[in-house]
Every structure is written in C-alpha cells, then in structure tokens.
Amino acid sequence: MRNFVFIIFGGLSVFLISCKKDNIFSNNNIEFSTDTLLFDTVFTTVGSTTERFKVYNPNAGTINIEEIELMGGEDSPFRINIDGIPGVYHENVEIRGNDSLFGFVEVTLEVNNLTNPLIISDSIRFLTNGTDQYLKLDVWGQDAYFHANEVVGDSYEAWNNDKPHVLYGIVAVGFPGLDSNLTLTIPPGTEIYGHKNSRLIVYKSAININGELGNEVTFQGDRLESFYDDVSGQWWGIHMIEAQTSSIDYAIIKNGSVGLRVDTTQDPVTLNLSNTIIDNSNFYNLNLVASPIVNAENCQFGRAGLASGFLFAGGEYNFKHCNFVNYWSGARGGPALSIQNWYTFEGITYVSSITNSRFDNCIFYGNGVNEISVDTLPGLTMDFEFNACLMKREEIYDFSNYSPSVLWNINPLFVDPVLSDFMLQEGSPLIGAGDPAYSNALDINGVPRSAPEIGLYEY
C-alpha cells in the first residue's frame, strides 16, 4: 500500500510540473506599439532605414501566434524580420505572459517612371487564437533621375526639374584629364540628392545653377527620413577643378562633407556665387584652394565641423554681404573663416599670393572664441581688405587691411542663431552700419538695401 501511495504522489508531481505558468496558453489576442508603420519618402532603388515595432502579450499566460505573414509575399517591396528571423512567413511564435517581441521592417521600391510621389501599402497579418490582426505598412515613393559614375552635361542630356536627381559615386561635368569644355545647367527648383560618398565634380568645364527666390536648387543627402534632416557628412559635395567661368545663384547646399570646393582656375573668373546657403558640413562649407577667382554676394556659410570657410593657398576673393556664422553643436577645429596663404608639401613650404581681394559688409561670428583667422607668410602679394564687417576675435587685428569701420566683438542680436535664423533683431548694431559704396541692390530675400546693414539680411 505504501508503494501505491508513492506512485500516485509521483504521478501527481509530474502533472503539477507539466502545468507550469509558462505553458498555460491565453485565449486572448496581442497588442501592437502602433497600428501603422509609415515610412517617409523613399527614392526608388534606394533602401529605407529600418523601422521597428513591438508586439505585446498583455496577458498572464503565454500566447502562441500561429501565423505571421507579410501579405504581399515575396513580391512585396517590404521586408520583415520577426525577433531576429527574416522571412515573409513565420509559424508558432510564442510570447510569454506580459512579455513582447520586436519586429523590423525595411522597404526598397522599384523604378515607376512617375514624376509625382505615390503611396505604396502592405500589411503584416498575425493569426492568434483564430483571429487575424493586421499591422499596416505605408511608404511614400518617389522616382528620380539616377546618375551613377557618369559624365553629365548639356551636350549629353539636360537636367530637368520634374523629378529629383540622385548622385552615386563620381558624377562629373567633364572628363578627368581632358579639356572637355562641357556645361551643366541646372534649372530652378531642381532637387539633387547625393548618396553616401558621392560628389559632383566639374573638371575644366562649367556649371550654371540657376535657382530663383522661392524656387531654389537644393543639394543634400538621399536619406529623406526625418532623422537625417540635420545629419552632416551624408554625401561629399561639389568639387570644381580648373573650372571655366561658372555661376551658382539661389542654391541650398547642405549636410555634406565639404559643401563647395573650388580648386584653381582657367578663366578670368572661376565662380560667381550669389544668394546661396551652404550649411552643416563635416569639414568646410566653402573651401577655396590654390588661387581660384571667386565673387560671392548674399551668401551664408553656416555650421561646419572645422571652418565655415577656408580660403587656402592664395586666390582672388570678393565677398559682399556674406555671413560666415559657425554655431556647430559639437567641438570643432576652426573659426568661421580661416585664410591661409601657405602650405607645406614634402617638407617644403610654399607661399601663394592673395590679390585684389575684399570683404565688405560681412559677418564673421559664431559660438567660438575666435571666429576669424588670417595666417599669412610674407614673400608674395598680400592684397586684401576687410571693410564694414563684424568680427569676433579675442586678439583684435590692428593692421591697415582692416578699416576703421570694422566692428569687433559686438553682439549682432541675431533672431535665433541656434536655429540658424540670422535675421536681425530690433536694436542690432549692424542695422545701417554697412558701407553703401560696397553694397548691392537687394538682400537674399529680395528686400531693397538703402542704408545697408552689415551681413546677409536687411532689417
């Protein structure tokens, strides 16, 4: 009899162990962190960032999800991953009581040959306890002109503004090593997006960017998710090498490594740059190297990891009503503007001339201590003048190159420099402090100048 009782007790113990809490399945359903995953605009052929969601089991008992299915199947532009396992179909996925699992979704769209954005939808079906629940997937898709490691120019194909242009690798106006004499003309309102490490090179050729007030030409990275709105270094930038006379008017160039680099020259004027904003570059917004000839007016060179503008190894510059304003959020390695007429190569120092150069009615300011640096060695021509400018610097330059009209270390009273709003507040010392003899008719917003302000904007 004692043995019989032991057998019964043993069997009861096995039964109790088999009925642990984790194996009591709930008859209820699951919950989601969102009912719709909405992707920002994605270019065709360019993959999205990964969006994620959570699936919750709010019940005490374990839930078995019998089926998880991407409804578009293998033909869907979406790709799903459930708790680390990719695939369009999953079976018998368990979630313990009061626990959750992660799902991940990406999307890549095919070329659609449409000029207008379109919305593409799919869904993920979850079958639990005989009930289907759906998580919606929506993406805005945009077709584009794609330029991948190719030579471009009007003699090949004009750039239209009906769809964005996306750059991959090196997109060149002109063949490296040849006097190609090509010209690329970009019409108002064109949107150009650079893929990672891509750059637009102009070699012994010309580029004419013809934006308009309110219809600017824009250059930025090709990730359109809101997270990337203010991320620098997404693409390389524009690089002009021995360029023929070119012009850039009403352009916005942002989120690159070096926004605009101009290297050497061929013609009496290398570049006429006007009404343009270059901002948020990893290194420099404007980099002038080895004696280019550049005229710039009504331009803003904003945040940069090193310097907003670096004028290096000589050149001829004429800047009028330009803002060099560096409010980079992290540590940076240079001022708003740095000028250097020398360089060292293989242990030998070379000096280049700065000739016939002026800076009139310009601002050199930011969140650093010294926002202008002029580092020149004697030996060649140093012909430059700063006139009616605002400068921020601990040690004031006391040379004949700096006219008495230069203002030093005065708060300009910008509206909100942290948000890159460099309009002037009432009472700004820059109002009416410009030199009308070296001014122009309109500011970047088309406001007439009379007794001009120092800087880009009229009050």
C-alpha positions in Angstrom: 0.0 0.0 0.0 2.8 2.4 0.8 4.3 1.8 -2.7 1.0 2.5 -4.3 0.7 5.9 -2.5 4.2 6.8 -3.6 3.3 6.0 -7.2 0.2 8.2 -7.0 2.2 11.1 -5.4 4.9 10.8 -8.1 2.4 10.9 -10.9 0.7 13.9 -9.3 4.1 15.7 -9.1 4.7 15.1 -12.8 1.3 16.6 -13.6 1.9 19.7 -11.5 5.3 20.3 -13.1 3.8 20.0 -16.5 1.2 22.7 -15.7 3.8 25.5 -15.0 2.6 29.0 -15.6 4.6 29.5 -18.8 2.7 26.7 -20.6 -0.7 28.0 -19.7 -1.8 29.5 -23.1 -4.0 32.5 -23.2 -7.1 32.7 -25.4 -6.8 36.4 -25.7 -5.1 38.5 -28.5 -1.9 40.5 -28.9 -1.4 44.3 -29.0 1.0 46.4 -31.1 3.1 49.5 -30.4 1.5 51.1 -33.4 -1.3 50.3 -35.9 0.7 51.7 -38.9 4.3 51.9 -39.8 4.7 55.0 -42.0 8.0 55.5 -43.9 9.0 58.9 -45.0 9.5 59.4 -48.8 11.9 56.8 -50.2 13.6 57.0 -53.6 13.1 54.1 -55.9 16.0 51.6 -55.7 17.3 53.3 -52.5 16.6 51.3 -49.4 14.9 52.8 -46.4 16.1 52.9 -42.8 14.8 50.1 -40.6 11.6 50.8 -38.8 10.7 48.7 -35.8 7.5 47.8 -33.8 6.7 45.7 -30.8 4.2 43.0 -30.3 2.9 42.8 -26.7 1.2 40.0 -24.8 -0.6 41.9 -22.0 -2.0 38.6 -20.6 -0.6 36.4 -17.8 -0.5 33.3 -19.9 1.7 32.5 -23.0 0.3 33.4 -26.4 1.1 31.4 -29.5 0.9 33.4 -32.7 0.0 30.7 -35.1 1.0 32.7 -38.3 2.8 35.9 -39.1 2.6 36.7 -42.8 3.6 39.6 -45.0 0.6 39.9 -47.2 2.5 41.0 -50.3 4.7 37.9 -50.0 7.9 37.6 -51.9 6.8 40.3 -54.4 6.3 42.9 -51.7 8.8 45.9 -51.6 8.8 45.5 -47.8 11.0 43.1 -45.9 10.2 41.9 -42.4 12.2 40.4 -39.6 10.5 38.9 -36.5 12.6 38.7 -33.4 15.8 38.4 -35.4 14.5 35.9 -38.0 13.9 37.3 -41.6 11.2 36.0 -43.9 7.7 36.7 -45.2 6.1 33.9 -43.2 6.5 32.7 -39.6 4.7 30.0 -37.7 4.0 29.3 -34.0 5.8 32.3 -32.5 5.3 32.3 -28.7 5.2 35.3 -26.4 5.3 34.7 -22.7 2.9 36.4 -20.4 3.4 40.2 -20.0 6.3 40.0 -22.5 6.9 41.3 -26.0 8.9 40.7 -29.2 10.4 43.1 -31.8 9.6 43.3 -35.5 11.7 45.1 -38.0 10.6 46.4 -41.5 12.6 47.8 -44.4 11.4 48.8 -47.9 13.0 49.2 -51.4 10.9 50.4 -54.3 11.2 49.7 -57.9 11.5 52.4 -60.6 8.0 53.5 -61.5 8.7 56.2 -64.2 6.3 58.6 -62.5 7.1 62.2 -61.6 4.8 62.6 -58.7 5.2 60.7 -55.4 2.9 57.8 -54.7 2.0 55.8 -51.7 2.5 52.1 -51.5 0.9 49.9 -48.9 1.1 46.4 -47.5 0.3 44.8 -44.2 1.5 42.1 -41.8 -1.1 39.5 -40.7 -1.0 38.0 -37.2 -3.2 34.9 -36.6 -3.8 34.3 -32.9 -6.5 32.0 -31.4 -8.4 32.0 -34.7 -8.4 35.8 -35.0 -6.5 37.8 -37.7 -4.9 41.2 -36.7 -3.1 43.5 -39.1 -0.2 45.9 -38.9 -0.4 48.4 -41.8 2.7 49.4 -43.8 2.8 52.6 -45.8 5.6 54.3 -47.7 5.7 57.4 -49.9 7.7 56.5 -53.0 9.5 58.9 -55.3 11.0 58.1 -58.7 14.1 60.1 -59.7 16.9 60.5 -62.3 19.8 58.4 -61.2 23.4 59.4 -62.1 26.0 56.7 -61.2 29.7 57.2 -62.1 28.9 59.1 -65.3 29.8 62.2 -67.2 27.0 64.7 -67.4 26.4 68.0 -69.3 24.0 69.7 -71.6 25.6 68.1 -74.6 24.5 64.7 -73.1 21.2 65.3 -71.5 19.7 68.4 -69.9 18.8 68.2 -66.3 15.0 68.6 -65.9 13.4 69.6 -62.6 10.3 67.4 -62.9 11.9 64.7 -60.8 14.8 64.7 -58.3 18.3 63.7 -59.3 20.2 61.2 -57.2 24.0 61.0 -57.4 26.0 57.8 -56.9 29.8 57.7 -56.8 31.5 60.3 -59.1 29.2 62.3 -61.3 31.4 64.5 -63.5 30.9 67.5 -65.7 34.0 66.9 -68.0 36.3 64.0 -68.4 39.3 63.9 -66.0 42.5 64.8 -67.8 40.7 66.2 -70.9 39.7 69.7 -71.9 36.1 68.6 -72.3 34.5 72.1 -72.3 31.2 70.8 -71.1 28.5 72.8 -69.4 25.8 71.6 -66.9 22.9 73.9 -66.5 20.5 73.2 -63.6 17.1 74.9 -63.7 15.2 76.5 -60.8 13.6 74.1 -58.3 15.8 71.1 -59.1 16.4 68.8 -56.2 19.7 66.9 -56.1 20.4 64.2 -53.6 23.8 62.7 -53.0 24.2 59.1 -51.9 26.9 58.3 -49.3 30.3 59.5 -50.5 29.0 60.7 -53.9 30.3 64.0 -55.3 29.6 66.3 -58.3 32.9 67.2 -60.0 33.3 70.0 -62.5 36.6 69.4 -64.4 37.8 72.0 -67.0 34.1 72.7 -67.7 31.3 74.9 -66.3 28.3 74.6 -64.1 25.4 77.1 -64.0 23.0 76.6 -61.2 20.0 78.9 -61.9 17.8 78.9 -58.8 15.3 81.6 -58.0 14.0 83.2 -54.8 11.4 80.8 -53.5 12.4 78.2 -56.1 16.0 77.3 -55.0 18.1 74.5 -56.3 18.8 72.1 -53.4 21.6 69.7 -52.7 21.5 67.2 -49.8 21.9 63.6 -48.8 19.5 61.0 -50.3 18.1 59.8 -46.9 14.7 61.5 -46.6 13.7 60.2 -43.2 13.3 63.0 -40.7 16.1 61.6 -38.6 18.5 62.7 -41.4 17.3 66.3 -41.7 20.2 67.6 -39.8 23.0 65.0 -40.2 26.2 66.2 -41.7 28.5 64.1 -44.0 25.7 62.3 -45.8 27.4 62.9 -49.2 30.7 64.6 -50.2 29.7 67.8 -52.0 30.5 69.9 -55.2 34.1 70.0 -56.3 35.2 72.4 -59.1 38.7 71.7 -60.6 40.2 74.2 -63.1 36.7 75.2 -63.9 35.6 77.5 -66.6 33.6 80.6 -65.5 30.6 79.2 -63.6 27.6 80.6 -61.7 25.6 79.5 -58.7 22.5 81.5 -57.8 19.9 80.7 -55.2 21.2 77.3 -54.2 20.9 75.5 -50.8 23.8 73.0 -50.3 23.7 71.1 -47.0 24.7 68.0 -45.0 27.8 67.2 -47.0 31.5 66.8 -46.0 32.8 69.8 -48.0 29.8 71.7 -49.4 31.6 73.5 -52.2 35.3 73.3 -53.1 36.8 75.4 -55.8 40.3 74.3 -56.9 42.5 76.5 -59.2 41.1 78.3 -62.2 41.1 78.5 -66.0 39.2 81.7 -66.8 39.4 85.4 -65.5 36.6 84.5 -63.1 36.2 81.0 -61.7 32.8 81.3 -59.9 30.1 83.9 -59.4 28.3 82.7 -56.2 25.2 84.5 -55.1 22.1 84.2 -52.8 23.3 80.8 -51.7 23.3 79.0 -48.3 25.8 76.3 -47.6 25.4 74.6 -44.2 26.1 71.7 -41.9 29.2 70.3 -43.5 31.5 67.8 -41.7 34.6 69.9 -42.6 34.1 73.1 -44.6 31.1 74.7 -46.2 33.3 76.7 -48.6 36.9 75.6 -49.5 38.8 77.8 -52.0 42.2 76.2 -52.9 45.2 77.3 -55.0 44.2 80.6 -56.4 40.7 80.5 -57.8 38.9 83.8 -58.5 35.6 83.9 -56.7 32.9 86.6 -56.4 30.3 86.0 -53.7 27.4 88.1 -52.5 24.4 87.5 -50.4 25.7 84.1 -49.2 25.7 82.3 -45.9 28.2 79.8 -44.8 26.9 78.2 -41.6 27.7 75.3 -39.3 30.8 73.3 -40.1 33.0 70.8 -38.1 36.1 72.7 -39.0 35.6 76.1 -40.6 32.6 77.7 -42.3 35.0 79.0 -44.9 38.6 78.0 -45.6 40.5 80.1 -48.2 43.7 78.2 -48.7 46.9 78.7 -50.7 46.1 82.0 -52.4 43.5 83.4 -54.7 41.4 86.4 -55.5 38.2 86.9 -53.5 35.4 89.4 -53.5 32.8 88.8 -50.7 29.9 91.2 -50.3 27.1 90.9 -47.7 28.1 87.4 -46.7 27.6 85.6 -43.3 30.3 83.3 -42.0 28.4 82.1 -39.0 29.5 78.9 -37.3 27.3 77.6 -34.5 28.4 73.9 -34.8 26.8 72.0 -31.9 29.9 69.9 -31.0 33.6 70.5 -30.8 35.2 72.0 -33.9 38.6 72.6 -35.2 38.5 76.1 -36.8 36.8 79.5 -36.9 34.0 80.8 -39.0 36.6 82.0 -41.6 40.2 80.9 -42.0 42.6 82.4 -44.5 46.0 80.9 -45.2 48.4 81.8 -48.0 50.9 79.0 -47.5 51.1 75.2 -47.5 53.8 72.6 -46.8 54.4 69.7 -49.2 57.1 67.1 -48.6 58.9 69.3 -46.2 58.9 72.4 -48.4 56.7 75.4 -47.6 55.1 77.3 -50.5 53.5 80.7 -50.4 50.8 81.9 -52.7 49.5 85.4 -53.4 46.2 86.9 -52.3 45.4 89.6 -54.8 42.8 92.3 -55.3 40.6 90.8 -52.5 37.8 92.5 -50.5 35.4 91.6 -47.7 32.7 94.2 -47.5 29.6 94.3 -45.1 30.3 90.7 -44.0 29.8 88.9 -40.6 32.4 86.5 -39.0 30.7 85.2 -35.9 29.7 82.1 -34.0 29.8 80.2 -30.7 33.6 80.0 -30.6 36.1 82.5 -29.1 37.9 83.3 -32.4 35.8 83.3 -35.5 38.3 84.7 -37.9 41.9 83.7 -38.5 44.3 85.2 -41.1 47.5 83.2 -41.2 49.9 84.6 -43.9 53.6 84.4 -44.6 55.5 87.2 -46.3 57.1 86.9 -49.7 54.3 87.5 -52.2 51.5 89.9 -52.7 49.0 90.2 -49.7 46.4 92.5 -51.2 43.1 92.2 -49.2 40.9 94.5 -47.2 38.1 94.0 -44.6 35.6 96.9 -44.7 32.4 97.4 -42.7 32.4 93.9 -41.2 31.6 92.4 -37.8 34.4 90.2 -36.4 34.6 88.0 -33.3 38.1 87.5 -32.0 40.0 87.7 -28.7 43.0 89.5 -30.2 41.9 92.3 -32.4 43.8 92.6 -35.7 45.4 96.1 -35.9 46.6 96.3 -39.5 45.9 98.5 -42.4 44.0 95.7 -44.1 41.2 96.2 -41.5 39.3 99.5 -42.0 38.1 101.6 -39.0 34.5 100.6 -40.0 35.1 97.1 -38.8 33.2 96.2 -35.6 34.8 93.9 -33.1 33.2 91.5 -30.6 29.8 93.1 -30.6 26.6 91.0 -30.1 24.9 91.1 -33.5 21.5 90.3 -32.0 20.5 87.5 -34.3 17.0 86.4 -34.0 17.9 82.8 -33.1 21.4 81.6 -34.2 20.9 78.1 -32.7 18.1 77.6 -35.2 20.2 79.3 -37.9 17.9 82.3 -38.1 20.4 85.1 -38.7 17.8 87.9 -39.3 18.5 90.9 -37.1 16.5 91.9 -34.0 15.5 95.5 -33.3 18.4 97.4 -31.9 21.1 95.3 -33.6 24.4 97.3 -34.0 24.6 96.0 -37.6 21.5 98.0 -38.7 22.6 100.8 -41.0 26.3 100.1 -40.3 27.2 98.8 -43.8 29.1 100.7 -46.4 26.8 101.7 -49.3 29.8 102.1 -51.6 30.3 98.4 -51.5 26.7 97.2 -51.3 24.2 95.8 -53.7 20.6 96.5 -54.5 18.7 93.6 -52.8 19.3 91.1 -49.9 18.8 87.4 -50.3 15.1 87.8 -49.6 14.7 90.4 -52.2 14.5 93.3 -49.7 15.9 96.5 -51.1 19.0 98.0 -49.5 19.3 101.7 -48.9 21.4 102.5 -45.8 22.6 98.9 -45.8 23.0 96.5 -42.8 26.2 94.6 -42.2 25.5 91.0 -43.2 23.2 89.0 -45.3 19.8 90.3 -44.2 18.2 93.7 -44.2 16.2 94.5 -41.1 
